[in-house]
Amino acid sequence: MKLDKQDIVASIKRKIMEIADQLGCDASELENDEIIPATGLIDSAGLLDLIGWFESTYDFRVAAEDFTIDNLGSMDAMADFLLMRKGQK
């Protein structure tokens, strides 16, 4: 199955908006390249929820050494990391 970066980013944004909403925040204006932890829109538990969802949704595991801002810091980075890991980039 061919993954589409725009679809991946849109899916990630929906999940971030869901988590942020539970915390009383509005993430609708979050830009694709913004560093998610730096925005304050979701807390550390929300970040773990996001990563767990990401792994489950796209059926792969993120190794401990891959938990970096470069790989998972923004929606664009997450999509690029996924595409690279799935051999589609």
C-alpha positions as CSV (number, residue, x, y, z in Angstrom):
1,M,0.0,0.0,0.0
2,K,1.3,3.4,-1.0
3,L,1.2,6.0,1.8
4,D,0.6,9.6,1.0
5,K,2.4,12.3,3.0
6,Q,-0.5,14.7,3.0
7,D,-2.9,12.0,4.2
8,I,-0.5,11.0,7.0
9,V,-0.1,14.6,8.1
10,A,-3.8,15.2,8.1
11,S,-4.3,12.0,10.2
12,I,-1.7,13.1,12.7
13,K,-3.2,16.5,13.0
14,R,-6.6,15.0,13.7
15,K,-5.1,13.0,16.5
16,I,-3.3,15.9,17.9
17,M,-6.4,18.0,17.8
18,E,-8.3,15.2,19.6
19,I,-5.6,15.0,22.4
20,A,-5.4,18.8,22.7
21,D,-9.1,19.2,22.9
22,Q,-9.2,16.8,25.9
23,L,-6.7,19.2,27.5
24,G,-8.8,22.2,26.7
25,C,-6.5,23.4,23.9
26,D,-7.2,24.2,20.3
27,A,-4.6,22.7,17.9
28,S,-6.5,23.7,14.7
29,E,-3.9,26.3,13.8
30,L,-0.9,23.9,14.3
31,E,1.5,24.1,11.3
32,N,3.0,21.0,9.8
33,D,6.5,22.0,10.7
34,E,5.9,23.3,14.2
35,I,7.7,21.4,17.0
36,I,4.8,19.7,18.7
37,P,6.2,19.5,22.3
38,A,7.2,23.2,22.1
39,T,3.7,24.3,21.3
40,G,2.3,23.3,24.7
41,L,-0.8,22.0,23.1
42,I,-0.4,18.5,24.5
43,D,1.4,17.3,27.6
44,S,3.9,14.5,28.0
45,A,1.1,11.9,28.5
46,G,-0.5,13.3,25.3
47,L,2.8,12.8,23.5
48,L,2.9,9.2,24.6
49,D,-0.7,8.8,23.4
50,L,0.2,10.3,20.1
51,I,3.3,8.0,19.6
52,G,1.3,4.9,20.6
53,W,-1.5,5.8,18.2
54,F,1.1,6.5,15.5
55,E,2.7,3.1,15.9
56,S,-0.6,1.3,16.1
57,T,-2.2,3.1,13.1
58,Y,0.8,2.6,10.8
59,D,1.8,-0.8,12.2
60,F,5.4,-0.3,13.1
61,R,7.5,0.2,16.2
62,V,9.6,3.3,17.0
63,A,12.9,2.2,18.5
64,A,14.1,4.1,21.6
65,E,17.0,5.6,19.6
66,D,14.5,7.0,17.0
67,F,12.6,9.1,19.6
68,T,14.1,12.4,18.4
69,I,12.8,15.8,17.4
70,D,14.2,15.1,13.9
71,N,12.0,12.0,13.6
72,L,8.9,12.8,15.7
73,G,9.0,16.5,16.5
74,S,6.5,17.8,13.9
75,M,3.8,16.4,11.8
76,D,6.0,16.7,8.7
77,A,8.9,14.9,10.5
78,M,6.6,12.1,11.6
79,A,5.2,11.6,8.1
80,D,8.8,11.7,6.6
81,F,10.0,9.2,9.3
82,L,7.1,6.9,8.6
83,L,7.7,7.0,4.8
84,M,11.4,6.3,5.3
85,R,10.7,3.4,7.6
86,K,8.2,1.9,5.2
87,G,10.7,2.3,2.3
88,Q,8.5,4.9,0.5
89,K,10.9,7.9,0.7
